[in-house]
Amino acid sequence: MAGMLARGALGILTRMDPERAHDWGLAGLQLLHPLWPAVNVPAELAVRCLGMTFAHPLGLAAGFDKNGDYLDALGCLGFSHIELGTVTPRPQPGNAKPRMFRIPAAGALVNRMGFNNKGVDHLLTQLARSRYAGIRGISIGKNIDTPIEHAETDYVACLRKVYAQADYVAINVSSPNTARLRELQGRAGMERIVGALLQERTLLEARHAKRVPLLVKIAPNLDQEQITTVATTLRSLGVEGVIATNTSTDLSMLGAAWPEEHRGGLSGAPVHARSVAVIGQLRAELGPTFPIIGVGGIDSAEHALASLRAGANLIQVYTGFAYRGHLLVQEILDALRTTTQVSPSPR
């Protein structure tokens, strides 16, 4: 019954303004989730990665539930892990609306949300209330009014607050919707931001008696030389993993002129091939055991398996889930049940 209602709601939501549809869809799921049937996952799908056991490779990417308001409702759909955020130290409204645009023919979205969120303290309150038993990742970023030269203060402030409740922390230096943020993907930027976070983690690890893995999320618009630099920097700094990839600024993948007033980060099916290429190069550069989470354009079981075969240990969905809902989750889990080992050796 819950599934039938959800399928009917999807048809209505896809005809609404995309940001309003997102909010209404989550509110509806919040009402339905107590009725949702349990998702049974075979034990053999478990993945050992980042020092933790994930029930299976499939998770939900950051951005879908920025504030942790719907963690339990989304968790009932069967995700092995959910990445919350991106969260900033202080609440902020994000960019002016409209800021999300749907391209159904391409299975894509363009957004320029701008890290709209209720702030890290609100997220912590929601996490404390949650009963979700899966892996909880938290994506952190900087407030829009924090100068890029002082960005590390925001990242460290977020890490300090979320550390006790996070299973892993994603360092978002690749959103195209906060001015100059992507400059932090260069060697100097990463050494400054990640270096400060690693130093702070040493103190937090001693205080909380646990080590929370740090991962860096990168953009798809990096050339081969830049990816090599990223891989070398990740290795030298000693972070635990990489998330590939964020949204793309290359709107030419839509195959037509895109109006300036609707520009932003492209996600969905058009970015899948590029995401797979980045995953593949990272795997070649980083070796067989370095954890990679693959994100970008996964809107089918075929795409999910392609990302895993390219070298991802874990995968995440966003736009495909926005279009297809729990049916996509079921399709991917069904494919994983009937597919032999497709990802690199776990760690």
C-alpha positions in Angstrom: 0.0 0.0 0.0 2.7 2.5 0.9 4.5 1.7 -2.3 1.4 2.3 -4.4 0.8 5.6 -2.8 4.4 6.6 -3.4 4.2 5.7 -7.1 1.1 7.8 -7.4 2.7 10.7 -5.6 5.7 10.6 -7.9 3.5 11.2 -10.9 2.0 14.3 -9.3 5.4 15.7 -8.0 7.1 15.5 -11.4 4.6 18.1 -12.6 5.4 20.6 -9.8 8.1 23.1 -9.4 11.1 20.9 -8.6 12.2 22.4 -5.3 8.6 22.4 -4.0 8.2 18.8 -5.3 11.3 17.9 -3.3 9.9 19.3 -0.1 6.5 17.9 -0.6 7.8 14.5 -1.5 9.9 14.3 1.7 7.0 15.4 3.8 4.8 12.7 2.2 7.5 10.1 2.9 7.7 11.2 6.5 4.0 10.4 6.8 4.2 7.1 5.0 7.4 5.6 6.4 5.8 3.9 9.5 3.8 1.8 7.0 6.8 0.9 4.8 7.6 -2.8 4.6 11.1 -3.8 5.9 13.8 -4.1 3.2 15.5 -7.5 3.4 19.1 -7.5 2.2 21.2 -10.7 1.9 24.2 -10.7 4.2 26.5 -11.4 1.2 25.9 -7.9 -0.2 27.7 -6.4 2.8 30.7 -4.2 2.0 33.7 -3.6 4.3 34.9 0.0 3.7 36.3 2.9 5.7 36.7 0.5 8.6 32.9 0.0 8.7 30.5 -2.6 7.4 27.9 -1.3 5.0 24.8 -3.5 4.4 25.3 -3.1 0.7 26.9 -0.6 -1.6 23.9 1.7 -2.3 23.5 5.0 -0.4 21.9 8.4 -0.7 24.0 11.4 -1.7 24.4 14.6 0.2 21.9 17.4 -0.7 18.7 15.3 -0.6 18.3 15.7 3.2 20.5 18.6 4.1 19.3 19.0 7.7 18.6 15.4 8.8 14.9 16.2 9.0 13.9 13.0 7.1 16.7 10.6 8.0 14.5 7.9 9.4 12.0 8.2 6.6 14.6 7.9 3.9 16.3 5.1 5.9 13.3 2.9 5.7 13.7 2.7 1.9 16.8 0.5 2.3 19.8 2.7 1.8 23.0 1.3 3.5 24.2 4.8 4.2 22.8 8.3 4.0 25.0 11.4 3.6 23.4 14.5 5.2 24.3 18.1 4.4 26.0 19.9 3.1 25.8 21.7 6.4 27.5 25.0 7.4 28.3 26.4 10.8 25.5 28.9 10.7 22.0 28.7 9.0 21.8 30.3 5.6 19.0 30.6 3.0 21.1 29.8 0.0 20.7 31.4 -3.4 17.7 33.2 -4.7 14.8 31.2 -6.1 14.1 29.7 -8.6 17.3 27.6 -8.1 16.4 24.1 -9.3 15.4 23.2 -12.8 14.2 19.9 -14.1 15.1 18.5 -17.6 13.0 15.3 -17.8 14.0 14.4 -21.4 17.6 14.2 -20.2 16.9 12.6 -16.8 18.7 15.6 -15.4 18.5 18.5 -12.9 20.3 21.8 -12.8 20.6 23.4 -9.4 22.2 26.4 -7.8 21.0 25.9 -4.2 24.0 27.4 -2.5 24.3 25.3 0.6 20.8 26.3 1.9 20.6 24.7 5.4 19.4 25.2 8.9 22.9 25.1 10.4 25.0 22.4 12.1 23.2 22.7 15.5 19.9 21.9 13.9 21.4 18.9 12.2 22.8 17.6 15.5 19.4 17.8 17.1 17.9 15.7 14.4 20.7 13.2 14.5 20.2 12.8 18.3 16.5 12.0 17.7 17.1 9.6 14.8 16.8 5.8 15.0 18.3 5.1 11.6 20.7 2.2 12.0 22.7 2.6 8.8 25.9 4.5 8.2 25.5 8.3 8.7 27.8 10.5 6.7 27.8 14.3 7.1 29.0 16.7 4.3 30.5 19.9 5.6 31.1 23.2 3.9 31.6 26.9 4.5 29.1 29.8 4.9 28.7 32.0 1.9 29.9 35.1 3.7 33.1 33.5 5.0 36.0 34.6 2.9 37.6 31.8 0.9 40.9 32.8 2.6 39.4 31.8 6.0 37.3 28.8 4.8 39.2 26.3 7.0 37.6 28.0 10.1 34.2 26.9 9.0 35.2 23.4 8.0 36.9 22.9 11.4 34.0 24.3 13.3 31.6 21.9 11.5 33.9 18.9 12.1 34.3 19.7 15.8 30.5 19.7 16.2 29.5 16.7 14.1 32.4 14.4 15.1 30.7 12.6 17.9 27.6 11.7 15.8 29.2 11.1 12.3 30.2 7.8 10.9 32.2 9.6 8.3 32.7 13.2 7.2 32.7 14.4 3.6 34.6 17.6 2.8 32.7 19.4 0.1 35.2 21.6 -1.8 33.5 21.0 -5.2 30.0 22.6 -5.2 29.8 25.1 -8.1 27.2 27.1 -6.3 29.3 28.8 -3.6 31.6 31.5 -5.1 35.3 30.4 -5.4 34.7 27.1 -3.5 36.2 24.9 -6.2 39.5 26.7 -5.9 40.0 24.6 -2.8 40.3 21.5 -4.9 43.8 22.5 -6.0 46.8 21.2 -4.1 47.3 24.4 -2.0 43.6 24.6 -1.2 43.3 21.0 -0.1 46.5 21.1 1.9 45.1 24.1 3.8 41.6 22.8 4.4 42.3 19.1 4.8 45.4 19.8 6.7 43.5 21.8 9.3 40.8 19.2 9.5 43.3 16.4 10.0 45.0 18.3 12.8 41.7 18.9 14.5 40.7 15.3 14.1 43.8 14.2 16.0 42.4 16.1 19.0 38.9 14.9 18.5 39.9 11.3 18.2 41.6 11.4 21.6 38.6 13.2 23.1 35.9 10.9 21.7 37.9 7.7 21.6 37.0 7.0 18.0 38.4 7.8 14.5 36.0 9.3 12.0 37.1 8.9 8.4 37.5 12.0 6.3 36.6 11.9 2.6 37.0 14.7 0.0 34.2 15.2 -2.6 35.5 16.3 -6.0 34.1 17.8 -9.2 33.7 16.0 -12.5 35.1 18.9 -14.5 38.8 18.0 -13.8 41.1 17.0 -16.5 43.5 14.0 -16.3 46.4 16.1 -14.9 44.1 17.6 -12.3 42.8 14.2 -11.2 46.4 13.0 -10.9 47.1 16.0 -8.7 44.0 15.3 -6.6 45.0 11.6 -6.2 48.6 12.5 -5.2 47.4 15.1 -2.7 44.8 12.7 -1.1 47.5 10.1 -0.7 50.1 12.5 0.8 47.6 14.1 3.2 46.3 10.7 4.4 42.6 11.2 4.1 40.6 7.9 4.1 38.6 8.3 0.9 37.2 10.3 -2.1 33.7 10.9 -3.4 33.5 11.2 -7.1 31.7 13.3 -8.3 29.7 16.4 -7.5 27.6 18.3 -10.1 29.0 19.5 -13.4 29.3 23.0 -14.7 29.4 21.7 -18.3 25.8 22.3 -19.4 26.8 21.5 -23.0 26.1 17.9 -22.1 22.4 18.8 -22.3 22.9 19.2 -26.1 21.3 22.6 -26.4 21.8 26.2 -25.3 20.9 26.7 -21.6 19.7 30.1 -20.5 22.1 32.1 -18.3 19.4 32.7 -15.7 19.0 28.9 -15.2 22.7 28.1 -14.8 24.0 25.9 -12.0 25.3 22.4 -11.4 24.2 19.7 -13.7 23.3 16.3 -12.2 21.6 13.1 -13.5 22.1 10.9 -16.5 24.2 13.2 -18.7 27.1 13.2 -16.1 27.3 9.5 -15.6 29.9 8.8 -18.3 32.1 11.5 -16.9 31.7 10.3 -13.4 32.7 6.8 -14.4 35.8 8.1 -16.2 36.9 10.0 -13.1 36.2 6.9 -10.9 38.3 4.8 -13.3 41.3 7.2 -13.3 41.1 7.6 -9.5 41.2 3.8 -9.1 44.2 3.5 -11.4 46.0 6.4 -9.6 45.1 5.3 -6.0 45.4 1.6 -6.2 43.0 -1.2 -5.4 42.3 -0.5 -1.7 41.7 3.2 -1.5 38.0 3.8 -0.8 36.0 5.5 -3.5 32.3 6.4 -3.4 30.9 6.8 -6.9 28.2 9.4 -7.5 26.8 10.9 -10.7 24.0 9.9 -13.0 23.1 6.6 -11.5 19.5 6.2 -12.6 19.4 2.5 -13.3 20.9 -0.8 -12.2 23.1 -0.7 -15.3 24.6 2.6 -14.3 25.0 1.4 -10.7 27.0 -1.6 -11.8 29.0 0.5 -14.3 30.1 2.8 -11.5 31.1 -0.2 -9.3 33.0 -1.9 -12.1 34.9 1.4 -12.8 36.3 1.1 -9.3 33.8 2.5 -6.8 33.5 0.6 -3.5 30.2 2.3 -2.7 27.7 4.2 -4.8 25.2 7.0 -4.1 22.1 8.2 -5.9 20.4 11.6 -6.0 18.8 12.8 -9.3 17.8 9.3 -10.4 16.1 8.8 -7.0 14.4 12.2 -7.4 12.8 11.0 -10.6 12.2 7.3 -9.8 11.9 7.1 -6.0 12.0 3.8 -4.2 11.7 1.9 -7.5 15.3 2.8 -8.3 16.5 1.6 -4.9 14.6 -1.7 -5.5 16.0 -2.1 -9.0 19.6 -1.6 -7.9 19.3 -3.9 -4.9 17.7 -6.6 -7.1 20.6 -6.3 -9.5 23.2 -6.5 -6.7 21.5 -9.7 -5.4 22.0 -11.4 -8.8 25.5 -10.0 -9.7 28.8 -11.3 -8.8 31.6 -9.2 -7.2 31.8 -5.9 -9.1 33.8 -3.6 -6.8 37.5 -3.5 -5.7 38.8 -5.2 -2.7 37.2 -3.6 0.4 39.1 -2.0 3.2 
